[in-house]
Amino acid sequence: MKPFYFLTVLLLIPLAVMSQAFSGLVTDDETGTPLNNVRIRLVENNQEQITSNDGSFSFFVGANQQKTVQFQKEGYIFKDIQDVLPTVNLSVKLRKKKTSSATTRWNDYLTSCNTYSNPRIPNDPTWNVEFTETNLTGDFAANSRYTRRDPSAVIQYNGLYYVWYTYKISERSTYFNTNNVNDNVFPWDHADLYYATSPDGYQWTERGPAVLRGASGSYDDRSVFTPEIFEHENKFYLVYQAVKHPYIERVKNTVAMSVADSPDGPWTKLEKPILRPTDNGIWSPNSTSRFDVIEKGDFDSHKVHDPCIRFYKNKFYLYYKGERMGEDRYCGQREIRWGVAIADQPTGPYVKSEYNPITTTGHEVSVWNYKEGIAIIQHLDGPERGSIQYAEDGVNFEMMGKASNVPDALGIFRSDTDGTSPRFGVSWGLCHVLRWDQVGGGWMFLRRFDLVNPPANPNPDPDPNPPTDTDDLVIEVENFSDTGTNNNYTPGGYFGVNATDIGVNFVNSQDWMEFDVTFPESGDYELTYFISTPMNRANVQMQIDGQVVANDVVRNNREWDQYYPLISQNTITVDAGIYTIRVTANGSNRWQWNMDKFQFRKIDSRDASILSQNFDEGDKFKVFPNPATSSISITDIKKTLSYTIFDLQGVMIHTGVLKTGAVISLTGLSKGAYLIKMKDDDYIQSSVLIKK
């Protein structure tokens, strides 16, 4: 018997060594009270159990491999622990769910369709927003061959605007009506992330890919799409949706992140997604439909979409749209709500808020900082569609005003300031448009949107309003001697321009004003207008004694009363004497510009001769290289140097200031010839610049 007993013990020892366990205790995060009836699931083994009265649990598994353990209890936040090895004495704390302001309203809306369809959105002009859209030029001109959609926020870096977007060659979409898993499903399937730059927000140059789909077998090998940009402490973060092959109706996408030191890249992907759907729904077997479920799970049990990060109260708030397994329809509307996950670092880990869901509505996520809180727009899908909302704590949103003519997929311009108006955060940006012609299943292109009647910019145009020299001839335009119009449009009853305390406004196309101006000396003069407009297609013309001497495009700086210096492309040559000067708003848009003043600065003979020269060894400032491909440097800068680049039609392309060692980026310019005009306190120089 003894030999046999000894052999039995030897056989049991390897079995005990091989046995692995997950065990521990589940408690309330706030009180520490053990929680019973917590449903625990060991995903890879498809094992489930319920915690006992003392909150304990224990699973035995056959191998020491990483697993996923999930914890679910009614009234508590679902929790899963990813990629954990068998462990004993696990301490798992569950957080109680809290009801957001939006969820309180949601429960009320569900009482009847009449309540659902009448959410009582406030009509407050302080908060109300309305938008217009404009077609773009350059590579963003509409072209059915390419699908460009879901633009990110627009940021400004080194004098250029940057945007990221979903990109693909347009192809027929099946919308799951296929048996071939390689077929294109949606206009955002088989997509990559591209980026583009612009000097003015209207003409865009595509720079190429930023983030491509991953290698086969990776979590993003099928498609990457719907990006958002976030900049923090000189680092750039792209967050976006990712889908793993195959793209089936029940696929659960993730939110991924790539990081770079420059908006031009290179971008480094994080190894794992930063956000996943809440995996607490159960699909019905013997079906492939996303509507067939045994349990629906949380509001985001199927998908997490449209990520957007904001830095708020020293934390990083990742707002996102959730889609539910077995999604319902309520009063004709989709069941779409938002959530937020919060982290201490931009790269995570992100923890979903106990207040989720935090909205009742919102197909696309548009978020901006305002004062001490967060503002959002609710566009499509839900009872509160067409509202602008605000939450001082970033989670409990209240309706504040109406949102009208909201474009699809707002990618808002992120200013360096939060502004003094709640509407400032959505002053302008890019959006997308869906077309059903030419390509089966639709194709998309990008447009610009602008806020109607935008609020004043607390950070005026980056080009400062420089002080005038004592010898400058300055004309305050509110002191015109006469005004009138060459059309019959007289809003506000003003036949011509309207004089204010500091300038003129209510200026429409073909309105004019006249001045009697004395030039004390004969010679050549530089003309500068101090002007502002949020409109496109604005222009200003000057006549002296009936002769047109200057005709200049007025750049849209998105404001009516943040005046910037517009230096005319023409040099004004006059003899000493008294002249009648007429200034006309001759652009094609009905509304034109506001003006503070204009001035003439005399150019001495050295400066006048140099204006028509190209650079040579005798010039003070030198451009290198010229021709150039991506950027130029200006040498011999002893003081701050201002510069302006014009195209050969005289349209101002870009203006700015330079200090020693700085460079001017040309990435937003098309190939061709330009005029660059430079000046410091006592020297002016211009040259033809060639972009290769």
Secondary structure as GFF3:
##gff-version 3
##sequence-region A 1 692
A	DSSP	alpha_helix	2	18	.	.	.	ID=ss1
A	DSSP	beta_strand	20	28	.	.	.	ID=ss2
A	DSSP	beta_strand	39	42	.	.	.	ID=ss3
A	DSSP	beta_strand	47	50	.	.	.	ID=ss4
A	DSSP	beta_strand	56	61	.	.	.	ID=ss5
A	DSSP	beta_strand	67	72	.	.	.	ID=ss6
A	DSSP	beta_strand	79	84	.	.	.	ID=ss7
A	DSSP	beta_strand	90	94	.	.	.	ID=ss8
A	DSSP	alpha_helix	101	109	.	.	.	ID=ss9
A	DSSP	alpha_helix	113	116	.	.	.	ID=ss10
A	DSSP	beta_strand	129	135	.	.	.	ID=ss11
A	DSSP	beta_strand	137	138	.	.	.	ID=ss12
A	DSSP	beta_strand	146	149	.	.	.	ID=ss13
A	DSSP	beta_strand	155	157	.	.	.	ID=ss14
A	DSSP	beta_strand	160	169	.	.	.	ID=ss15
A	DSSP	beta_strand	192	198	.	.	.	ID=ss16
A	DSSP	beta_strand	203	211	.	.	.	ID=ss17
A	DSSP	beta_strand	223	232	.	.	.	ID=ss18
A	DSSP	beta_strand	235	243	.	.	.	ID=ss19
A	DSSP	beta_strand	254	260	.	.	.	ID=ss20
A	DSSP	beta_strand	268	269	.	.	.	ID=ss21
A	DSSP	beta_strand	282	283	.	.	.	ID=ss22
A	DSSP	beta_strand	293	295	.	.	.	ID=ss23
A	DSSP	beta_strand	303	312	.	.	.	ID=ss24
A	DSSP	beta_strand	315	323	.	.	.	ID=ss25
A	DSSP	beta_strand	329	330	.	.	.	ID=ss26
A	DSSP	beta_strand	333	334	.	.	.	ID=ss27
A	DSSP	beta_strand	337	343	.	.	.	ID=ss28
A	DSSP	beta_strand	351	352	.	.	.	ID=ss29
A	DSSP	beta_strand	366	370	.	.	.	ID=ss30
A	DSSP	beta_strand	373	378	.	.	.	ID=ss31
A	DSSP	beta_strand	387	391	.	.	.	ID=ss32
A	DSSP	beta_strand	398	404	.	.	.	ID=ss33
A	DSSP	beta_strand	408	412	.	.	.	ID=ss34
A	DSSP	three_ten_helix	424	426	.	.	.	ID=ss35
A	DSSP	beta_strand	428	435	.	.	.	ID=ss36
A	DSSP	beta_strand	443	451	.	.	.	ID=ss37
A	DSSP	beta_strand	473	476	.	.	.	ID=ss38
A	DSSP	three_ten_helix	477	479	.	.	.	ID=ss39
A	DSSP	beta_strand	482	485	.	.	.	ID=ss40
A	DSSP	three_ten_helix	491	493	.	.	.	ID=ss41
A	DSSP	beta_strand	498	499	.	.	.	ID=ss42
A	DSSP	beta_strand	504	505	.	.	.	ID=ss43
A	DSSP	beta_strand	511	519	.	.	.	ID=ss44
A	DSSP	beta_strand	523	532	.	.	.	ID=ss45
A	DSSP	beta_strand	538	544	.	.	.	ID=ss46
A	DSSP	beta_strand	547	554	.	.	.	ID=ss47
A	DSSP	beta_strand	564	574	.	.	.	ID=ss48
A	DSSP	beta_strand	577	585	.	.	.	ID=ss49
A	DSSP	beta_strand	594	603	.	.	.	ID=ss50
A	DSSP	alpha_helix	605	610	.	.	.	ID=ss51
A	DSSP	beta_strand	622	624	.	.	.	ID=ss52
A	DSSP	beta_strand	631	635	.	.	.	ID=ss53
A	DSSP	beta_strand	641	646	.	.	.	ID=ss54
A	DSSP	beta_strand	652	658	.	.	.	ID=ss55
A	DSSP	beta_strand	663	665	.	.	.	ID=ss56
A	DSSP	beta_strand	672	679	.	.	.	ID=ss57
A	DSSP	beta_strand	684	691	.	.	.	ID=ss58
###
